[in-house]
Amino acid sequence: MADDPSKKDLPTASVVPPRTERGGMVIDPTVLVAGSLVALVGVGVLAAFLWMVPSAAAREAVSACRGMRGFERVNPALCPAGQPCNLPVPAPDFTATDHQGKPVKLSDFRGKVVLLNFWASWCGVCKTEKPSLAGTSGDLGSDDFVVISLASDRTWSDVLVATIRALAPHATVPTAETGDLPLSAALDAYRKALPSGVPYKVLLDPPADDGNIGAITASWGIKAVPESALIDRKGNIRAYFVNKRDWESPVAQTCLRSIIDED
C-alpha cells in the first residue's frame, strides 16, 4: 500500500530570531545583548580596579610603616588637648635656625613629604643612624621629599663635629684644649671631611634650660633621641618612630615611598 503523503513527517521549521536591518547590515539582537553584557562586565572590573588601587596603596603604606614599628605610640603632647589619640595627627609647627642663623619653619615644607629626625651630637645611637639617613635622603630627595635633622645642641660646632664623626669617621676632627671648639675650626674640618655637605637639612634646637633636650624637641614630648616623624604633604604625622631605624632597608624605602607616591 502506498504511503499516504499526508501521513509523512513534515520537516520541523527552524526558529530564526528576528533580525534588525540597519544601513544594509543585518544585526543579530543576541549579539547586541552579549556584547552589552561583556562591556558592562569590563566597566565593572575597571571601576573595581580603580576603587581598589587607593585602598591597596593605603594598605601598603600602613603595612610597611607598621613593619618598621611606625605606630608604637603617639606622644600625648602631639594629641589635641593632650588626650590619647591615634595617627594621623597634625605636626606641631616650629621655627628653628639653619647654619646661617636663618629661621626655618616646618610649615615652609608644606606640600612635601618630610622625614623629621630628632637627634643630638651627644647621642651615640644617633651617630649610627646618620649614614642610613643620609643614604635615603640622597636616594629619595626631590621636590616631593626632604629630610630634616633637628639637633638638640647648643652650638653649631658640636653639630658639625658630630656630623663628621658619623659620616666621615676616618676624617681628622679637631678638639678644643679648653672650652668649646671655635666655629671657624669646626667649619674648616667639616668642609675638608664632607666637601659636598650632607644631603639633608640640619637645624639647631638649643635646650631652653640646663637639660640636653632641645626646646622644640621637648615641646613634642620627646625625652630621649633619636625619634623620627614621617609627615605627609598636608602636614599630618603619618608614622612615628621611637629610637633608630635603618632608613635604607627595603621596608623603610617602601614605607617612605608609599607616602611620597600619594596623590
N, C-alpha and C positions, 0 to 999 in steps of 0.2 A: 504494500500500500504506500503510495507516495506520501512523503511528508507534507503535512499541511503547512504552507508558508506562514500562515497566521500563528502556528504554534512555535515557530523558531524563536530562539532568544534574540531579543533586539540588542544591539550594541549599546553599552552604557554611555550615556552622554557625559563627557568630561566637563567639569565645572571650571570655567575660566573666569578669573576675577576681572571685574570691570577695569578698564584702563582709562587713563585720562590723557587725552591728546593735548600737547602744548607745543606750539611752534613747530609742528611737523614731527615731534618726538613723542613716543609713547612712554609714559611714566607709570611704573607699577606702584600703586599705593603701599604695598607691603614693603617695598624697598625704601620708600619715604619714611615709613614708621620705624623700620630697623635703623636707618641712618640717623633719624632724630634721637632714638634711644642711645645709640653709640655716642652721639655728640653730647647728650646730657650727661652720660657717664663720664666722658672726658672732662667736661666742665666741672663736674663734681669732684673728680680726682684732683684737678688743678686747684680748685678752691680749698680742698682739704690740705693740699701740699702748702699752699700759701699761708693757710691758717696755722699749720704745724711748724713752719720754719721759725717764726719768732719764739714759739714755745720751746723748740729744740735748742735755739741759741740761749735762751734764758736758763734752760736746764743744764746746758754745757757750762755756763758761767758759774752757776751755783755748785755744780758737781766739782769742777776744777778748783774753785776757790775753797770749797769745803775740804777737798783733798789736801790743801795747804793749811788746814785748820784756820781758815779765814773768818770763822764765825765763833771764835772761842768765847768771847764776851763783848758786851758793849759797855764801856765805862759810863756810869751814871752821869758824869759831867758832860757827856755828849748827848744825853737824852733831854727832851723838853721837861722843864721843871724838875730835873734831876731824878725823875722816876724811871724805873727799869723799862727798857724798850728793846726793840729788835731793829736790825738793819733792814733797809737803808735809813739813815738819818742825815740831816743837813750837816755838812762840815762847818764848824765854827770858823768864821773868818779871822784873820790876824794880819798884823803888819810886822815884818822883820826887816833886817838890813842885809844888803849884799856886801861884797868885799870892797866896794867903793863908797859904802856908807849910804847908799840909796835905799829908801824904803820900798819894800815889795810886799804886796798884798796877795794872800792866797786867791782871792776873788779875781785878781788880774789874769788868772789862768782859766777862768770860766770858758767853757767851750772846748777845753782839752781834758783828756783823762790824766789825772795826776796820781803818781805814787809818792806819797809824803812819808819820808823816813825820819824818825826821831832818833838822834844818836848823840854822842859826846866824845871828845878826844880821850877822856879817861876811861872809856868803856872798851875793854878788851874784846868782848863779843862783837861789838860794832865793827872793830877792825877786821875781823874775819868775814863779816858780811859785805864789806865795801867792794871787794873785787867783783862779786856777782851782781851787785847793784850797778856798778859801773858798766859791766858787760851787758846787762839787759837794757840799760839806758842807751848804750851805743847801738844795740841791735834794733830797738823799738822806737828810739827817739825820733819824733817827727812833729809835724804841725798838729797831730792828734794826741800826742803823748809826751809827758815830761816827768822827770824825776826831780823832786825837791828834797834836799837833805838839810834838815833843821838841827843845827848843832847847839847843844846845851853847854856853851862855853863862854868865858868872859873876854877872851881876846882872840883875834884872828891868827895870831902866832900859834896858839895851841891848835887851832883848826888846821892850819897849813901843815904843821909838823905831823899831826895825826894822819892827815891825808897822804903825805909822803910815805909814812911807815906802812900804811895799809896797801897802797897801790904801787909803790916803788921801794919794796923792802930792802933792796941792795944799795939804795942811794945813801949818800952821806947826809946825816941830819945834824945840824948844829945844835949845841946846847949852851945855855947861859950859865956863866960861872956863878952869878948871883942874880936874883930877881928873875923877871920874865925875859924871854928871848925878844930882842928888838924885832919889830915887824919887818924892817928892811932886810935883816938876816934871814928871816923865815921866808920872805918873798923870793929872795935870791936862791935859796935852796930849793924852793918849790918850782921855780922856773927851770932850774937845771934838771931836777928829777922828773918833772912832768911838763915838758916844753909845750905840749898840746893842751895842757889843762886837763880837766875832767869832763865827762860827757853829761853831767847833771848839774843842777843849780844848787849852790851852797848858800845858806842863810844863817845868820848868827842870832842865837836866842839866849842872851845872858840871863843868869838867875837873878831874881829880884831881891834875894836875901842871901844869907850865908850858906844856903844849900848848894847842891850841884845840879839841880834840875832847872832848866830854863823857865822863864816866866810863862811863855806861851805854852810850852810843853806841859807845865804844871796845870795850866788852865784847862787842858784837855783831860785832866785827871790822871796823867801819867806819873808814876813814881819811880820807874826804872826804865832804862833804854837797853836795847833798841825796841821800838814798836813802829808799825807802819800802817798807813791807811790808804786804801785804794778808792779814789774819788772819781765819780763819773763827770760827764760834761756839764751836768746841771748842778754840780756842787754837792752831790749826795755821797756819803760814805757807803760803798757797796760791799766792802770786805775790810776786816781789821785783823792785823797780825801781831800777836804778842811774841816777843823775842825774835831772833834772827831767822831768815829764810834763805834758801838757795834760789835766787831770782832767775838764774839761768836754767833751772831744771825744766823738763817738759811740762810738768803740771803747772809750774809758775807761769810759763810762757802762755799756756792755754788760758789760765785764769786772767792774765793781763789782756791778751788779745780778745777774749770774749767780751770785755768791756770796751776796748778800743774799737772793735768792729761793729758795735751797736750803732743804729741809725740815730 
